[in-house]
Amino acid sequence: MRIGILGLGRIGAFHAETLSGLDAVSSLVVADPFAEAAKNAAERFGAEVADSPEAVLAAGVDGVVVAAATDAHPALILAAVEAGIPVFCEKPVAKTMSEGVRVLEAVRGSAVPIQIGYNRRFDAGFVAARAAVTAGELGTLHTVRSTTLDPAPPPAAYVAASGGIFRDCSVHDFDIIRWVTGREVTEVYAVGGNRGADYIKEAGDADTTGAILTLDDGTIAVVSNSRHNARGYDVRMEIHGFTDSIAVGLEDKLPLRSVEPGVTFPAGTPHDFFMDRFAAAYRAELTAFTEVVAGTRTSPCTIEDALEAGWIAEACTLSLHEHRPVTIAEVRAS
Ligand SMILES: NC(=O)c1ccc[n+]([C@@H]2O[C@H](COP(=O)([O-])OP(=O)(O)OC[C@H]3O[C@@H](n4cnc5c(N)ncnc54)[C@H](O)[C@@H]3O)[C@@H](O)[C@H]2O)c1
């Protein structure tokens, strides 16, 4: 199949490389307003270059991958849907929830499939965790702990445009908590601090946060995030039930050092980058998109799913600023 790619920055170039290696993909057509980015992808992955997103959509593509800057997502999703072309769009759907809801309203009733890029849903560990929870292996759940710690903060310009750590980073934890447990979040309480890079504080953002989420069956989820984790890129989940407890990310490349005498685990080189930690997941995610394009599966992460994670991020942002518990119903109604 022929796939278009809109946006060839950090993640777009990585997706271009992954797509060029998939058996199902025979050709790529790419566009980026930064001509050099498109040209590089063309040279490295044998892609054709088009001079605009419209030209990509008119180039006979079977599906399109939107990896452009977040601001551009709504217009590009809508253009693809209008052209009847299945679309994969990186998270988030839009920069604000109101725009995201507008996109949802505009595509409601359309038969064109849309997949949003929450890559953890394709990681082998998280897939196994969801299977164990769904099969009832843990019994009734009581506690989930979800951790995402970045090795170093992103640049100041990225932080300023990110919408804050909950919308940019923790949103992956929020999505995967919903997906693994199959439950909805009803209420959050969030705290945050700044003990690291000054520009994060100056942007009105926190560099380290904690959030307690109450799920609709009473399970408590504790989410921990930081932009400062020198030991590496640490993504983990622990899930505890009345009959068993499991962990995702408890493997040799876990960036954590045990101080227990005689303990040598974890022994590997710590993960230091999200593209390394989730390389196989990104490949599985884009393979799934080719199946969506081929019509052999439905979207594994819909706009509705993406917006649910977004509401949790909104609630945590409000909770942090107002120093109080916030329900999802409150932010949804605002
Ligand atoms: N799921 C994940 O793990 C993950 C990881 C990284 C980034 N992302 C998301 O991917 C998106 C891109 O992030 P990035 O880090 O690659 O950013 P980036 O700034 O490196 O790249 C963005 C690219 O989009 C291009 N662009 C802007 N407007 C465009 C348009 N209208 N049409 C085509 N191209 C356009 C820019 O010229 C730039 O080359 C963001 O929305 C981000 O949230 C998701």
PDBQT file of the ligand as one rigid body, heavy atoms in Angstrom, charges set to zero:
ROOT
HETATM    1  N1  LIG A 401       3.405   9.071  20.650  1.00  0.00    +0.000 N 
HETATM    2  C1  LIG A 401       4.617   9.459  20.949  1.00  0.00    +0.000 C 
HETATM    3  O1  LIG A 401       5.344   8.743  21.603  1.00  0.00    +0.000 OA
HETATM    4  C2  LIG A 401       5.131  10.785  20.456  1.00  0.00    +0.000 A 
HETATM    5  C3  LIG A 401       6.495  11.068  20.572  1.00  0.00    +0.000 A 
HETATM    6  C4  LIG A 401       6.971  12.280  20.068  1.00  0.00    +0.000 A 
HETATM    7  C5  LIG A 401       6.096  13.185  19.478  1.00  0.00    +0.000 A 
HETATM    8  N2  LIG A 401       4.767  12.896  19.416  1.00  0.00    +0.000 N 
HETATM    9  C6  LIG A 401       3.831  13.849  18.789  1.00  0.00    +0.000 C 
HETATM   10  O2  LIG A 401       4.197  13.961  17.425  1.00  0.00    +0.000 OA
HETATM   11  C7  LIG A 401       4.022  15.313  16.979  1.00  0.00    +0.000 C 
HETATM   12  C8  LIG A 401       5.348  15.814  16.368  1.00  0.00    +0.000 C 
HETATM   13  O3  LIG A 401       6.326  15.814  17.380  1.00  0.00    +0.000 OA
HETATM   14  P1  LIG A 401       7.894  15.939  17.026  1.00  0.00    +0.000 P 
HETATM   15  O4  LIG A 401       8.606  15.777  18.293  1.00  0.00    +0.000 OA
HETATM   16  O5  LIG A 401       8.241  15.064  15.876  1.00  0.00    +0.000 OA
HETATM   17  O6  LIG A 401       7.959  17.482  16.578  1.00  0.00    +0.000 OA
HETATM   18  P2  LIG A 401       9.016  18.180  15.611  1.00  0.00    +0.000 P 
HETATM   19  O7  LIG A 401       8.915  19.630  15.927  1.00  0.00    +0.000 OA
HETATM   20  O8  LIG A 401      10.341  17.491  15.658  1.00  0.00    +0.000 OA
HETATM   21  O9  LIG A 401       8.430  17.933  14.134  1.00  0.00    +0.000 OA
HETATM   22  C9  LIG A 401       7.232  18.478  13.676  1.00  0.00    +0.000 C 
HETATM   23  C10 LIG A 401       7.333  18.605  12.165  1.00  0.00    +0.000 C 
HETATM   24  O10 LIG A 401       6.029  18.952  11.647  1.00  0.00    +0.000 OA
HETATM   25  C11 LIG A 401       6.233  19.852  10.578  1.00  0.00    +0.000 C 
HETATM   26  N3  LIG A 401       4.950  20.506  10.307  1.00  0.00    +0.000 N 
HETATM   27  C12 LIG A 401       4.397  21.572  10.955  1.00  0.00    +0.000 A 
HETATM   28  N4  LIG A 401       3.193  21.875  10.360  1.00  0.00    +0.000 NA
HETATM   29  C13 LIG A 401       3.000  20.979   9.353  1.00  0.00    +0.000 A 
HETATM   30  C14 LIG A 401       1.968  20.767   8.405  1.00  0.00    +0.000 A 
HETATM   31  N5  LIG A 401       0.878  21.539   8.365  1.00  0.00    +0.000 N 
HETATM   32  N6  LIG A 401       2.092  19.753   7.513  1.00  0.00    +0.000 NA
HETATM   33  C15 LIG A 401       3.181  18.952   7.536  1.00  0.00    +0.000 A 
HETATM   34  N7  LIG A 401       4.205  19.102   8.419  1.00  0.00    +0.000 NA
HETATM   35  C16 LIG A 401       4.112  20.109   9.319  1.00  0.00    +0.000 A 
HETATM   36  C17 LIG A 401       7.367  20.753  11.048  1.00  0.00    +0.000 C 
HETATM   37  O11 LIG A 401       7.988  21.451   9.962  1.00  0.00    +0.000 OA
HETATM   38  C18 LIG A 401       8.290  19.729  11.716  1.00  0.00    +0.000 C 
HETATM   39  O12 LIG A 401       9.236  19.205  10.786  1.00  0.00    +0.000 OA
HETATM   40  C19 LIG A 401       3.559  16.123  18.193  1.00  0.00    +0.000 C 
HETATM   41  O13 LIG A 401       2.158  16.259  18.107  1.00  0.00    +0.000 OA
HETATM   42  C20 LIG A 401       3.928  15.248  19.384  1.00  0.00    +0.000 C 
HETATM   43  O14 LIG A 401       3.022  15.403  20.473  1.00  0.00    +0.000 OA
HETATM   44  C21 LIG A 401       4.278  11.706  19.877  1.00  0.00    +0.000 A 
ENDROOT
TORSDOF 0
